[in-house]
Amino acid sequence: KPMDKAVTLAIEEINAAGGLVGRQLQKVAYDTQSDMALYTQFAKELTRKDKVDVVHGGILSASREAIRPTLRKSKTLYFYNVQYEGGVCDRNIFCTGITPAQQAEILVPETVSRWGKKIYTLAADYNYGQITAKWIQHYAEKAGGQVIQTDFFPLDVADFGATIAKIQEAKPDMIMSVLVGGAHLSFYRQWAAAGMNKKIPMASTTLGAGNEQVVLTKEEGNGIMLVYSFSKELDTPENQAFLAKWAKRFGTTDDLHELAVATYQGMHMWAEGVRKAGSVERMKVIEALESGVSFNGPTGEISLDANTHHAITSVHLVEVRDQKMNVVKSFGERQPVDTQTVCDLSANPNDNKQYEISI
């Protein structure tokens, strides 16, 4: 719902400024109900019936892969504005969310320097968790640290009692959590209930992307370190102006999170491409975006890497404190170095797959 609101706000801003190429934007939206079959059905309707110029949508990678072939075949430009595992290489898609290396290259060395070298990683057992765990190990070794154990968990696991006992025995200096979804939130609660949050510090690449820090109590969340491109606590003129606009339009900023802001910025990046191209024609917009456009939004300046169609974005080290994501330190633009290892659309413009990134 916040991602849908973000599209609405961006469209209203663009239309209030005169629209694009002399036309007002119109949103066509479908509720996929988290059903992959509906994603496929609605993608076909968007291209055949609605004949849209661009699609912004998808959350899980499965939803992206359900619609990406349809949009490519129909030559309908696609923006996927979500944090994900990286590796998609397709000239028809632009990915504006952060990828694992953009987080881990900051989060791992920063926490190793604060807490110590022995890391115990807990990760969701699917492609995002598996790939991110590898990047954590990679950056731990570069920082002089060591991942002493990595445990993977299916998304429906909610009992972490045995795992907590294993961690107590292993005595790591820190925990790195790549856990995902509602069931996995149980870990944070059980960790705090066992008193472990006062003994071993924790960082995460996933907590907070969907405002999970608000679902946890202050006691359960305090002290967890994160790296994201967005935080409501980021004290910049651009972010404060954005928060004010969101609050004025929707009445509150309580529902704002990383994925909504990436969607808002993805909309504006597409608009910048249209302005530079002087057209909504797909290939003209793609070429304009590849030639270099940027948008200065709530996260800072964001641009696009021509070779991968992924975002080059600033990131911020944050600490959860009293259910807020307080900015500890800001970092300049980070390249999508993970996807850059497998994708070069300048050299291979007809590439069309998601690569499994190996480190």
C-alpha positions as CSV (number, residue, x, y, z in Angstrom):
1,K,0.0,0.0,0.0
2,P,2.8,2.5,0.7
3,M,4.3,1.7,-2.7
4,D,1.0,2.4,-4.4
5,K,0.8,5.7,-2.5
6,A,4.3,6.5,-3.7
7,V,3.2,6.1,-7.3
8,T,0.2,8.3,-6.7
9,L,2.2,11.1,-5.1
10,A,4.9,11.1,-7.8
11,I,2.2,11.2,-10.6
12,E,0.4,14.1,-8.9
13,E,3.7,16.0,-8.6
14,I,4.7,15.4,-12.2
15,N,1.2,16.4,-13.4
16,A,1.2,19.5,-11.2
17,A,4.4,20.5,-12.9
18,G,2.8,20.2,-16.4
19,G,3.0,16.5,-17.0
20,L,5.4,14.9,-19.5
21,V,5.8,15.7,-23.2
22,G,2.6,17.8,-23.0
23,R,0.5,15.1,-21.5
24,Q,-0.9,14.3,-18.0
25,L,0.0,11.0,-16.5
26,Q,-2.7,8.5,-15.6
27,K,-2.3,5.6,-13.2
28,V,-3.7,2.2,-14.0
29,A,-3.5,-0.1,-10.9
30,Y,-4.4,-3.7,-10.2
31,D,-4.4,-5.5,-6.8
32,T,-2.4,-8.7,-7.3
33,Q,-3.3,-10.1,-3.9
34,S,0.2,-11.6,-3.7
35,D,-1.0,-14.2,-6.2
36,M,1.6,-14.9,-8.9
37,A,-1.1,-16.0,-11.4
38,L,-2.7,-12.6,-11.0
39,Y,0.6,-10.9,-11.6
40,T,0.9,-12.6,-14.9
41,Q,-2.8,-11.9,-15.8
42,F,-2.6,-8.2,-15.0
43,A,0.7,-7.8,-16.8
44,K,-1.0,-9.0,-19.9
45,E,-4.0,-6.6,-19.3
46,L,-1.6,-3.7,-18.8
47,T,0.1,-4.3,-22.1
48,R,-2.8,-5.5,-24.3
49,K,-5.9,-3.7,-22.9
50,D,-4.4,-0.6,-21.2
51,K,-1.4,-0.2,-23.4
52,V,0.6,1.5,-20.7
53,D,3.9,3.2,-21.4
54,V,5.7,1.9,-18.3
55,V,5.0,-0.5,-15.4
56,H,6.2,0.1,-11.9
57,G,5.5,-3.0,-9.7
58,G,6.4,-6.3,-8.1
59,I,7.7,-7.0,-4.6
60,L,9.1,-10.5,-4.2
61,S,11.5,-11.6,-6.9
62,A,9.0,-14.3,-7.9
63,S,6.5,-11.5,-8.8
64,R,9.1,-9.7,-10.8
65,E,10.0,-12.9,-12.7
66,A,6.3,-13.6,-13.3
67,I,5.8,-10.4,-15.2
68,R,9.2,-9.5,-16.6
69,P,8.9,-11.9,-19.7
70,T,5.5,-10.5,-20.6
71,L,6.7,-6.9,-20.4
72,R,9.8,-7.6,-22.4
73,K,7.9,-9.5,-25.1
74,S,5.3,-6.7,-25.4
75,K,8.1,-4.0,-25.3
76,T,6.7,-2.3,-22.3
77,L,9.3,-0.6,-20.1
78,Y,9.5,-2.0,-16.6
79,F,10.8,-0.5,-13.3
80,Y,11.3,-2.8,-10.3
81,N,11.8,-0.5,-7.3
82,V,12.6,-3.0,-4.6
83,Q,15.5,-4.2,-2.5
84,Y,16.5,-7.6,-3.9
85,E,19.3,-10.1,-4.4
86,G,20.7,-8.6,-7.6
87,G,21.7,-10.2,-10.9
88,V,18.8,-9.3,-13.2
89,C,20.3,-8.4,-16.6
90,D,17.6,-7.2,-19.1
91,R,17.7,-4.0,-21.0
92,N,13.9,-3.6,-20.6
93,I,14.1,-3.3,-16.8
94,F,15.5,-0.8,-14.4
95,C,16.1,-1.8,-10.8
96,T,16.2,1.1,-8.4
97,G,16.3,-0.7,-5.0
98,I,19.5,-1.5,-3.2
99,T,21.2,-4.8,-3.6
100,P,23.2,-6.9,-1.1
101,A,26.7,-5.5,-1.8
102,Q,25.5,-1.9,-1.4
103,Q,24.5,-2.8,2.1
104,A,27.1,-5.3,3.2
105,E,30.1,-3.3,2.0
106,I,29.2,-0.7,4.6
107,L,27.4,-2.7,7.3
108,V,29.9,-5.5,7.8
109,P,33.1,-3.5,8.2
110,E,31.3,-0.8,10.3
111,T,30.0,-3.4,12.8
112,V,33.2,-5.5,12.8
113,S,35.1,-2.4,13.9
114,R,32.6,-1.7,16.6
115,W,31.8,-5.2,18.0
116,G,34.5,-7.7,17.0
117,K,35.5,-10.1,14.3
118,K,33.4,-13.3,14.9
119,I,30.1,-13.2,13.0
120,Y,27.2,-15.6,13.3
121,T,24.8,-15.2,10.3
122,L,21.1,-16.2,10.2
123,A,19.5,-16.0,6.8
124,A,16.2,-16.8,5.0
125,D,16.6,-19.9,2.9
126,Y,16.0,-18.6,-0.6
127,N,18.0,-16.7,-3.2
128,Y,18.1,-13.4,-1.4
129,G,19.3,-14.9,1.9
130,Q,21.8,-17.3,0.3
131,I,23.4,-14.6,-1.9
132,T,23.5,-12.0,0.9
133,A,25.1,-14.4,3.2
134,K,27.9,-14.9,0.7
135,W,28.4,-11.1,0.5
136,I,28.6,-10.9,4.3
137,Q,31.3,-13.6,4.3
138,H,33.2,-11.7,1.5
139,Y,33.2,-8.4,3.3
140,A,33.9,-9.9,6.7
141,E,37.1,-11.4,5.3
142,K,38.0,-8.1,3.7
143,A,37.5,-6.4,7.1
144,G,39.6,-9.0,8.9
145,G,36.6,-10.7,10.4
146,Q,35.2,-14.2,10.1
147,V,31.8,-15.7,9.7
148,I,32.0,-18.6,12.2
149,Q,28.5,-20.0,11.3
150,T,25.7,-19.4,8.8
151,D,22.3,-21.0,9.4
152,F,19.5,-20.9,6.8
153,F,15.7,-21.0,7.7
154,P,12.6,-21.5,5.6
155,L,10.3,-18.5,5.6
156,D,7.7,-20.3,7.7
157,V,10.1,-21.1,10.7
158,A,9.0,-19.3,13.8
159,D,10.7,-21.2,16.6
160,F,14.3,-20.2,17.2
161,G,14.9,-21.7,20.6
162,A,17.4,-24.3,19.4
163,T,19.2,-21.7,17.3
164,I,19.6,-19.3,20.2
165,A,21.1,-22.1,22.3
166,K,23.6,-22.8,19.4
167,I,24.6,-19.1,19.3
168,Q,25.1,-19.1,23.1
169,E,27.5,-22.0,22.7
170,A,29.3,-20.5,19.7
171,K,30.0,-17.1,21.5
172,P,30.2,-14.8,18.5
173,D,31.0,-11.1,18.8
174,M,27.9,-10.2,16.8
175,I,24.8,-11.5,14.9
176,M,24.1,-10.7,11.3
177,S,20.5,-11.2,10.5
178,V,19.2,-11.8,6.9
179,L,15.9,-13.1,8.2
180,V,12.7,-12.2,6.2
181,G,9.0,-12.0,6.8
182,G,6.5,-12.2,9.6
183,A,7.4,-15.6,10.9
184,H,11.1,-14.6,11.2
185,L,10.2,-11.6,13.4
186,S,9.8,-14.2,16.1
187,F,13.6,-14.5,16.3
188,Y,14.0,-10.9,17.5
189,R,11.4,-11.4,20.1
190,Q,12.8,-14.7,21.4
191,W,16.3,-13.2,21.3
192,A,15.3,-10.4,23.6
193,A,13.2,-12.6,25.8
194,A,16.3,-14.7,26.4
195,G,18.2,-11.6,27.4
196,M,20.6,-12.1,24.5
197,N,20.1,-8.6,23.1
198,K,22.0,-7.3,26.1
199,K,24.9,-9.7,25.6
200,I,25.6,-10.0,21.8
201,P,24.9,-7.1,19.4
202,M,23.1,-7.5,16.1
203,A,23.0,-6.0,12.6
204,S,20.5,-6.8,9.8
205,T,20.2,-6.3,6.1
206,T,16.4,-6.8,6.1
207,L,14.9,-5.5,9.3
208,G,13.3,-2.1,8.8
209,A,12.8,-2.2,5.0
210,G,9.1,-2.6,5.7
211,N,9.0,-0.8,9.1
212,E,9.5,-3.9,11.1
213,Q,11.2,-1.9,13.8
214,V,7.8,-0.4,14.6
215,V,6.3,-3.9,15.0
216,L,8.9,-4.9,17.5
217,T,8.9,-3.3,21.0
218,K,11.6,-0.8,21.9
219,E,13.2,-3.4,24.1
220,E,13.3,-5.9,21.2
221,G,14.7,-3.6,18.6
222,N,17.0,-1.1,20.3
223,G,20.6,-1.3,19.2
224,I,20.2,-3.2,15.9
225,M,22.4,-1.7,13.2
226,L,21.2,-1.4,9.6
227,V,22.2,0.1,6.3
228,Y,19.6,1.5,4.0
229,S,19.2,4.3,1.4
230,F,16.3,5.8,3.4
231,S,15.4,6.7,6.9
232,K,12.7,9.1,8.1
233,E,15.4,10.5,10.5
234,L,17.7,11.5,7.7
235,D,18.1,15.3,8.3
236,T,18.5,16.7,4.8
237,P,16.3,19.4,3.1
238,E,15.2,17.0,0.4
239,N,14.1,14.4,2.9
240,Q,12.3,16.9,5.2
241,A,10.5,18.3,2.2
242,F,9.4,14.9,1.1
243,L,8.2,13.9,4.5
244,A,6.1,17.1,4.7
245,K,4.6,16.4,1.2
246,W,3.8,12.8,2.2
247,A,2.2,13.8,5.5
248,K,0.1,16.5,3.8
249,R,-1.1,14.1,1.1
250,F,-1.8,11.0,3.2
251,G,-2.1,12.4,6.8
252,T,0.8,10.5,8.3
253,T,4.3,9.3,7.6
254,D,3.9,6.2,9.8
255,D,3.7,3.9,6.8
256,L,6.7,5.3,4.9
257,H,9.6,2.8,4.4
258,E,12.5,1.9,2.1
259,L,10.4,0.2,-0.6
260,A,7.9,3.1,-0.8
261,V,10.6,5.7,-1.2
262,A,12.4,3.6,-3.8
263,T,9.2,3.4,-5.8
264,Y,8.7,7.2,-5.5
265,Q,12.2,7.8,-6.8
266,G,11.8,5.2,-9.5
267,M,8.8,7.1,-10.8
268,H,10.8,10.3,-10.9
269,M,13.8,8.6,-12.6
270,W,11.5,7.4,-15.3
271,A,10.1,10.9,-15.7
272,E,13.6,12.3,-16.0
273,G,14.3,9.8,-18.7
274,V,11.1,10.9,-20.6
275,R,12.1,14.5,-20.3
276,K,15.5,13.9,-21.6
277,A,14.2,11.7,-24.5
278,G,11.4,14.1,-25.3
279,S,9.2,11.0,-25.7
280,V,7.6,8.1,-23.8
281,E,8.7,5.8,-26.6
282,R,10.4,2.8,-24.9
283,M,13.7,2.7,-26.6
284,K,14.2,6.5,-26.6
285,V,13.6,6.5,-22.8
286,I,15.9,3.5,-22.3
287,E,18.7,5.3,-24.3
288,A,18.1,8.5,-22.3
289,L,18.3,6.7,-19.0
290,E,21.5,4.9,-20.1
291,S,23.1,8.2,-21.2
292,G,22.9,9.5,-17.6
293,V,20.1,11.0,-15.6
294,S,19.8,11.6,-11.9
295,F,17.2,12.6,-9.3
296,N,17.9,14.3,-6.0
297,G,15.3,12.7,-3.7
298,P,14.7,11.8,-0.1
299,T,17.6,9.4,0.0
300,G,20.1,11.8,-1.7
301,E,21.1,11.7,-5.3
302,I,20.3,8.6,-7.2
303,S,21.4,7.7,-10.7
304,L,21.5,4.6,-12.9
305,D,24.4,2.4,-14.0
306,A,24.1,2.1,-17.8
307,N,25.8,-1.3,-17.9
308,T,23.4,-3.0,-15.4
309,H,20.3,-0.7,-15.2
310,H,20.7,-0.7,-11.4
311,A,20.7,2.2,-9.0
312,I,23.8,4.0,-7.9
313,T,22.6,5.4,-4.6
314,S,23.8,6.8,-1.3
315,V,23.4,4.7,1.8
316,H,23.2,5.4,5.5
317,L,24.3,3.4,8.6
318,V,21.4,3.6,11.0
319,E,20.7,2.3,14.5
320,V,17.3,1.3,15.7
321,R,16.4,3.3,18.9
322,D,12.9,3.7,20.3
323,Q,11.4,2.3,17.1
324,K,13.2,4.9,15.0
325,M,16.0,4.4,12.5
326,N,18.5,7.0,13.7
327,V,21.2,7.9,11.2
328,V,24.7,7.2,12.6
329,K,26.8,7.9,9.4
330,S,26.1,8.7,5.8
331,F,28.0,7.3,2.8
332,G,28.3,8.6,-0.7
333,E,26.9,6.9,-3.8
334,R,27.5,3.1,-3.9
335,Q,27.8,1.2,-7.2
336,P,25.8,-2.0,-7.7
337,V,29.0,-4.0,-7.6
338,D,27.3,-7.4,-7.2
339,T,25.3,-7.1,-10.4
340,Q,28.2,-5.5,-12.2
341,T,30.1,-8.8,-11.8
342,V,27.6,-10.6,-14.1
343,C,25.9,-8.1,-16.2
344,D,27.1,-5.7,-19.0
345,L,24.2,-4.5,-21.1
346,S,26.5,-2.2,-23.1
347,A,28.4,-5.2,-24.4
348,N,25.4,-7.6,-24.4
349,P,22.3,-5.5,-25.0
350,N,20.2,-8.6,-25.8
351,D,21.0,-10.4,-22.5
352,N,17.9,-11.5,-20.7
353,K,18.3,-13.5,-17.5
354,Q,18.8,-13.3,-13.8
355,Y,22.3,-14.5,-13.0
356,E,23.2,-16.2,-9.8
357,I,26.0,-14.1,-8.4
358,S,29.0,-16.0,-7.2
359,I,31.5,-14.4,-4.9
